[in-house]
Amino acid sequence: MITVTTDAARQIRVAATQSGADELGLRIAARRDEHGALHYAMGFDEARGDDIVVPSEGVALVVSPAHRALLEGMTLDYVEYETGDFRFIFINPNDAPAPTPTPVATACGGGGGGCGCGKG
């Protein structure tokens, strides 16, 4: 379902330790905006009810069934975005290519690699 790279798993474990969340899983969610682009959220949380828990690289990922279809086949990575600027990125086959950028476009877009919400 979802995979985590070795670099992402390492950073998730560091963040869990720093925030006292070692016993919690990393909840990942996604939603489509009105233009069809996917936006992601993640944070440490307990699994509840019918949540899906996906182990990957020693990290427990928690996904609500409502988000499963949007996250199917996704890879979470942690990369150096620019020199000294590390971020989580979402590589997702369900993320449609972004439309042609307009002059007010942001640096984050679709195209199969959504914007990361975690800076390290």
C-alpha positions in Angstrom: 0.0 0.0 0.0 2.4 2.7 1.2 6.2 2.4 1.4 8.7 4.5 3.3 12.3 4.9 2.2 15.1 4.2 4.6 15.9 8.0 4.8 12.2 8.8 5.6 12.0 6.1 8.2 15.1 7.3 9.9 13.8 10.9 10.1 10.3 9.7 11.3 12.0 7.8 14.2 14.1 10.9 15.1 11.0 13.1 15.1 9.1 10.5 17.1 11.8 10.4 19.7 12.1 14.2 19.9 8.4 14.6 20.4 7.9 11.7 22.8 5.8 9.8 20.3 7.9 6.6 20.1 4.8 4.4 20.8 2.6 6.1 18.2 2.3 5.4 14.5 2.6 8.1 11.8 -0.9 8.9 10.5 -0.9 10.0 6.8 -3.9 11.6 5.1 -4.6 13.0 1.7 -7.3 15.1 0.1 -7.9 16.5 -3.4 -8.4 20.2 -3.8 -10.9 21.7 -6.3 -8.2 21.5 -9.0 -7.5 17.8 -8.5 -4.1 18.2 -6.8 -3.4 16.1 -3.7 -2.5 17.7 -0.4 -1.0 15.6 2.4 -1.0 15.8 6.2 0.9 13.6 8.7 1.4 13.4 12.4 1.9 10.9 15.2 -1.3 9.3 16.3 -2.8 6.1 17.7 -4.7 3.7 15.4 -8.4 3.7 15.9 -11.4 1.6 14.9 -11.0 0.5 11.3 -7.7 2.3 10.6 -5.2 0.4 8.5 -1.7 0.0 10.0 1.0 -0.5 7.4 4.5 -1.4 8.6 7.3 -0.2 6.4 11.0 0.1 7.2 10.3 -0.3 10.9 7.8 2.5 11.0 4.0 2.0 11.6 2.0 4.0 9.2 -1.7 4.7 10.1 -4.2 5.3 7.4 -8.0 5.9 7.7 -10.0 3.8 5.2 -11.3 7.2 3.8 -7.8 8.0 2.6 -6.7 4.6 1.4 -7.6 5.0 -2.2 -5.6 8.3 -2.5 -2.6 6.8 -0.8 -2.5 3.4 -2.5 1.0 2.9 -4.1 2.5 6.0 -2.5 6.1 6.3 -1.4 7.2 8.6 1.4 10.7 9.9 1.1 13.0 12.4 2.9 15.2 14.4 0.6 17.5 17.4 0.4 15.2 19.8 -1.5 17.8 22.5 -1.7 21.2 22.7 0.0 20.6 22.2 3.7 16.7 22.1 3.3 15.4 18.6 3.9 11.8 17.7 3.4 9.4 14.8 3.3 8.0 14.3 -0.2 5.1 12.1 -1.4 5.7 10.2 -4.6 2.2 9.1 -5.5 0.9 7.5 -8.7 -2.6 8.8 -7.8 -1.5 12.4 -8.0 -2.5 13.7 -11.4 0.0 16.0 -13.2 -0.4 19.6 -12.3 -2.0 22.0 -14.8 0.3 24.5 -16.5 1.6 26.8 -13.8 0.1 30.3 -13.6 2.2 33.3 -12.5 1.1 32.8 -8.9 1.9 29.1 -8.8 3.7 27.9 -5.7 6.9 25.8 -5.6 4.9 22.7 -4.6 2.7 21.0 -7.1 1.4 17.8 -8.5 3.1 15.8 -11.1 3.4 12.7 -9.0 5.4 14.2 -6.2 3.4 16.2 -3.8 4.7 18.9 -1.5 6.1 17.7 1.8 4.6 19.0 5.0 7.6 18.2 7.2 10.8 20.2 7.1 13.7 18.8 9.0 
